Amino acid sequence: MYLLFAPQGHLRERITRLLGSRFDLILAKSWDELEQRTVEATCTLIAIDRFDNWIQRERLHVFRERHHVRPLIVVTQGDAYNIRHLQNIPVNATIFLSELDKKLPEAIRYHCSADFLKRLAESFKKEARLPATLREALVYLLASDRPPRSVGELAGIIGCDPTTLNRQVRRVLDPDTSLTMKDVIDWVLLLQAVLRKGPKDSWVVIAAAFGIHAHTLSRISKRLVDRPIGRVRATDQEALVRQFVADVVEPFTSICSPNLQFIGS
């Protein structure tokens, strides 16, 4: 769910036309409503033609301080005078009105997908059918910014034996399912990498952020999705997430929540 605050009617209508058919969009009519509804949203869009008004700048500054970990995209005019007003407010992306149609959908896909696994972790907390140890392990794995790289490492973090995790996975899943705890860990590593990568980031740098070699990440990609990491593109994000949900999430959970929906195509 994506929250839009655009107090000027022409911007609200333009962005709604651009995004409405592809994204689950909700509208905030005021700064106060924006504050109240932010907790419902995956990502917040604030569209204001110009930030000449110091009240608007101050409200944006305060909003960002209160919600500093949530993705925030600002849409505004791109002239130097206007942008200077925003230089001390750390937003995830600033989209200029002259580039709106081309760049806003892609900015949403890139900046607002980062918390997908964390939202999934919150959903897993409610999955009572899972053994407590396995549930704790999955929640930790999905919520971690630097996921454990092995079953042994994950087991050590949550204080159990690797055999326990492997046994509980086999007990929960259908006997015909070949999915293992190692597969789940590798899937999360792969998705974290794919969701983090920007157009100019190298796979070497992305892999190093997880403490692994790019060759290891490529082997994981080849095993899980049948192609090396170098052939995975930003446009593959949605398809990979859907495969992950089908192959990994659904076998573990009975939850079918709108919060598990990825960026609309």
Buried (B, 14 or more C-beta within 10 A) or exposed (E): BBBBBBBEEEBBEBBBEBBEEBBBBEBBEEBEBBBEBBEEBBBBBBBBBBBEEEEBBEBBBEBBEEBEEBBBBBBBBEEEEBBEBBEEBEBBBBBBBEEBEEBBBBBBBBBBBBBBBBBBBBBBBEBEEBBEBBBBBBBBBBBBEEBBBEBEEBBEBBEBEBEBBBBBBEEBBEEEEEBBBBBBBBBBBBBBBBBBBEEEEEBEEBBEEBEBEBEBBBBBBEEBBEEBBEEBEBEBBBEBBEBBBEBBBEBBBEBEEEEBBBBBE
